[in-house]
Amino acid sequence: MLRAALCALAILAATAAHAQQEPASAEPLAPLQQSPLPEQIQIGLSTDRISITSDFSGADLTIFGAIENADLLLARQGRYDVVVVLEGPTRPIVVRRKDRVLGMWINTASETFVNVPTSYAVSTTRVYQDITGPDSYRQLSLGPANIYLTPLAADQPATTIEEFRAALRERKLASGLYNERIGGVQFLSQNLFRATLRLAPNVPVGSHRARAFLFRNGVFLDESSATLGIYKAGFEESIHAVAHDYGFLYGLFAVALAVVTGWAGSIVFRRD
Amino acid sequence: MSIYLPIAEMSVNLFVLLAMGAAVGFLSGMFGVGGGFLITPLLIFYNIPPSIAVATGANQVIASSISGAIAHFKRGTIDFKLGGMLLLGGVFGSTLGAFVFALLRSLGQLDLFISVLYVGFLGIVGGLMLVESLNTIRRSRGGAPAPLKRSGQHNWIHRLPLKMRFRASKLFVSVIPVLGLGAAIGFLAAIMGVGGGFIMVPALIYLLKVPTNVVIGTSLFQIIFVTAYTTIVHSTANQTVDVVLAFLLMIGGVAGAQYGAKAGQRLRGEQLRALLAALVLAVALRLGFDLFVRPESVYSLAPLGLE
């Protein structure tokens, strides 16, 4: 009886000791014994800073990426899906609605959202519903329809907030600042992919975040991100900067320019 | 050829803007008006945001008024004392206007307010001018001479206190209507981007009974300083002056004005006024039309705190 109990104790102790050692020894052994390492997604940008000139009329941005530890069989069957997003800096935005008042269309109602991405470009391997389910998109707040927009005043009825939220997305999509490219992500090999994203002509300057999401058989696996600064360069941009930083001096300059132009004009095209 | 406007943040056609400036310059030379009340609506029709169209319009008016003001200065047909008092009122009015401008912008009602003011003012001024010029044309066809305006008539304005003597205008009148008129013009300059000559000139002639020979010079003198002040206030407070846009309009405007002035000499006064009235009414109708037609989308976006 006693021997049996001691024996059991020893086994317990041995188990405990084993358990304590396991983390240290597990790593080198795992690839051989257990299921393969989880798949991971990586993206790379050739530059972390893009300068666009004033006459920028929109462009395609290409982001390359790779799936690490991809199961080659699944990859060959096309079971991996990738969604790449380029999100612009967030700003508070007011959405206004016009209604007919005395026959005139007048802004009446409005709703402010505090953290609206100024731009949002999406590129996917396939149509949304073939990648994963709506719940998954909502959890990841992925895609123009699922960006989470926080209202400033939460006391409005939910239907009103939803109406303005939908209007904001619709207006942003109409302006091209939010855009989607279904099939814009292409696999170059079994684990290398290339995503093409649309930069709108009026793409906002500032720090943009590129994010890539990996799905396997409709299940979200991994996400990785990189930042990209978009800056405007050139003569017109310096004018913009001066107008905002030195408004008073800029005003004086505008007046002086008008005086000189008007005066010079009266000499060049003399009336008398 | 397209050019990027740094403040409006949009690409526009260079030649469209030059042509727009030249056309308005031609008309302003022909009719002897500043052209601000035509430039601002045209810019709005060209999809320039109204807030930028107004502030830039004020800037452009300086250039289109300066050569006329220099000419009047040389001829000595400016009443500096009267102009100075109008200007004093104008500075108050313009400051108030810029404040109201910023307030309306944050409320999202600026575009509406600008359009309603334009429709109202252009409609009234255009309508009055059209009726007056058509009557003159009809009367001159009938052979009857136009009735002469009797000078020296006094109205309620001349009974107000705080009288001041304006020697160049041979006037002894209360400063209250002078300051008030200046303030009203300054307010309109800040909100509508106009010099206000189309209101100032009739007001000086009919309300204050200023002699016609000093009216234009004094009005131009006041307009230059009020629009200059308005430009600086807008660029400081609202950053809405687009200097590239203004410069293109000025170039076109200065050139166009000279040809307009020559063309204007061949037409008779009442015919000119009837044409101008028709033009003013057309602009008012076009702006009014936009107010009543269902917009493409009833929703609009604006960054918080701006535009």
Interface residues (C-beta under 8 A of the other chain):
Chain A: S54 D55 S57 R91 P92 I93 V94 V95 R96 R97 K98 D99 R100 G103 M104 W105 I106 N107 S110 T112 F164 A167 L168 E170 R171 K172 A174 P201 N202 E236 E237 I239 H240 A243 H244 G247 F248 Y250 G251 L252 F253 A254 V255 L257 A258 V259 T261 G262 W263 A264 G265 S266 V268 F269 R271
Chain B: S2 Y4 L5 P6 I7 E9 M10 S11 N59 Q60 I62 A63 S64 S65 I66 S67 I70 A71 G108 Q109 L112 A228 T231 I232 V233 H234 S235 T236 A237 Q239 V241 V243 V244 A246 F247 M250 I251 V254 A255 A257 Q258 A261 L291 F292 V293 R294 P295 S297 V298 Y299 S300 L301 A302 P303 L304 G305
